[in-house]
Amino acid sequence: MPVLAPEAYLNPEVIRNVQRFDLKARFVMEGFLAGLHKSPFKGFSVEFSDYRKYTPGDDIRTIDWKVWSRTNRYYVKQYEAETNLTGHLVVDLSASMGYASRPGAMTKLEYATYLAGAMAYMMVNQQDPVGLITFGKEVETYLKPKSKRSHLLSMLRVLSEAKPKGPTGLSVSLHHIAEMIPHRGLVMVFTDLLEDDEAKVQDAFSHLRYRGHDVIVFHIFEEAEARFTFDELTRFEDLEGSAESVTAEPAAIRAHYLKEVRDFLERYQADFVRKRIDFVHVDTATSFDKALVAYLQRRCGK
């Protein structure tokens, strides 16, 4: 799978739309005003973080004149206290994410990587650091948050090479991720939530919230999973290694299956509302860019 340029993850019209929405609008963390890069310690933190280009309104005292003398460009020093929004993209690589109901259809993992790539593009464009974590049975990849374009390309490379494999370790991996992220931030999880023990999954998301993270769950189903579009005698197989399968006439089980899906979504929706976690349910029949823009509109109250 070729490495795509950042712009490939969003067409020009969607790029223009996405740039209007600022995830910081509803990002509230203790000690900071909602959504604003403001702190009484801005520019005076002991811990230097990075450089970024000067923009009108920045305190000129934060300009690094040594960098200006070498480059003839204005850069300001960015400190840890100034970095109020740090994002972590968490992508499920378990085998069930590789499902597509027909040849040529987009898999759940492909859909997830496009969504994650778009979010990475948007955050780097806003000069907010963002990192990438992938997991299957356990955490596989961790790229620490940065806001540089070269880092964006590194994340897109990992996403473009992602392959589904093996059983899920959703709850175990989320507990690990909650402990491995050192500072509170925005954690965006891209998953189908298909783990047998829902209580363990919900407990893992509680762990993320306990650590102070703002959490968004992008719940991805394949079109046939979400709508049960099968119409012929079909064998249904477990994709994550149990070798279990069942052959059924879709018309005979459709109503029961769709009820189970509704109940499944309602349980997670209710739990996430209690935890103040954003829950975004999409299926692969919905254009990923439209799904993203619709969510950002809702999140930012547009």
C-alpha positions, -999 to +999 in steps of 0.1 A: +000+000+000+017+033-011+024+061+014-001+088+008+005+125+010-015+142+039-038+159+014-049+125+001-067+118+033-091+147+027-102+162-006-097+200-009-133+208+000-132+187+032-098+202+041-114+237+040-143+225+061-122+207+087-099+236+092-129+256+104-133+233+134-111+235+164-111+205+187-099+228+214-134+243+216-147+217+239-114+204+253-116+211+290-087+202+313-082+211+349-061+242+352-068+255+317-095+276+301-116+255+277-100+253+243-075+281+246-037+281+246-036+303+277-017+297+309-003+320+336+030+302+330+030+305+292+065+311+280+080+307+315+078+270+320+110+253+330+105+225+305+112+235+269+090+216+244+095+227+208+097+256+183+068+268+162+064+296+137+055+331+151+019+341+146+005+376+152-005+379+189+023+358+202+044+374+230+075+388+212+095+379+243+092+342+233+109+348+199+142+330+196+165+356+180+193+331+175+171+311+153+160+343+135+197+352+129+203+319+112+171+316+092+157+351+089+124+337+101+106+342+134+101+312+157+088+312+192+098+288+220+070+265+230+069+252+265+051+223+281+026+245+299+017+260+265+008+227+249-027+223+262-040+199+236-020+168+229-036+141+208-032+104+207-046+083+178-053+048+190-060+023+161-073-013+165-054-037+143-072-069+154-083-093+126-120-083+128-110-048+116-099-064+083-135-074+074-151-064+041-183-080+030-175-079-007-144-077-029-131-042-033-151-028-004-133-008+022-124-027+053-130-013+088-092-009+093-089+011+060-118+033+071-101+038+105-067+047+090-084+073+068-102+088+097-071+088+119-050+103+091-075+131+087-074+138+124-036+138+124-036+162+095-060+186+112-041+186+145-007+192+130-022+219+109-034+235+141+002+231+155-010+207+182+012+177+189-004+143+180+009+108+184-001+073+171-006+041+189-016+008+172-026-024+189-038-059+182-035-084+210-012-058+226+003-024+219+024-027+187+035+009+177+039+041+197+049+073+180+051+100+206+032+132+200+048+159+179+035+187+157+060+187+129+050+178+093+078+152+092+061+135+121+028+136+103+044+118+074+058+092+098+023+086+112+007+083+077+034+058+068+025+036+097-012+039+090-007+030+053+012-001+062-012-013+090-024-049+086-051-066+106-041-098+124-050-119+154-074-116+183-082-083+199-066-071+231-088-040+234-093-039+271-057-050+280-042-025+255-063+004+267-052-002+303-016-002+290-022+029+270-037+047+300-005+041+319+020+048+291+007+083+282+025+106+307+002+137+305-035+143+301-046+148+266-071+139+239-073+101+232-091+091+199-098+054+197-107+038+163-121+003+169-151-020+163-154-027+201-156-064+193-143-080+225-164-106+243-163-090+278-179-056+275-174-050+312-137-052+308-137-028+279-158-003+298-135-006+327-105+001+304-122+033+291-129+043+328-091+040+333-085+065+305-110+089+320-095+084+355-061+095+341-078+127+330-080+122+293-107+135+270-118+105+250-134+101+216-144+066+204-148+062+167-168+030+165-165+015+131-187-012+116-186-026+081-218-018+061-230-054+061-224-057+099-243-026+106-273-032+083-271-070+077-274-067+040-270-105+034-298-122+013-285-157+006-276-187+026-243-175+043-216-190+064-205-166+092-170-171+106-151-158+136-123-137+122-101-137+153-089-173+155-116-194+173-125-213+140-161-210+150-186-206+122-224-209+116-244-212+084-277-195+084-305-181+062-302-143+067-340-137+065-344-160+095-320-142+118-320-106+105-345-092+131-327-109+160-293-098+147-303-062+143-319-061+177-286-074+192-267-047+174-291-020+187-287-033+222-250-034+219-248+002+207-272+014+234-252-002+261-220+014+250-237+047+243-252+048+278-219+039+294-200+065+274-225+092+283-220+084+320-182+087+315-185+118+293-168+101+264-178+111+229-192+081+210-191+083+172-207+052+155-201+050+117-202+023+091-181+020+060-210+029+037-207+065+050-181+086+034-153+089+061-148+126+054-186+134+057-186+114+090-157+134+103-170+168+094-205+159+108-189+149+141-167+180+143-198+201+137-216+184+165-186+185+189-180+222+183-217+231+185-218+245+149 
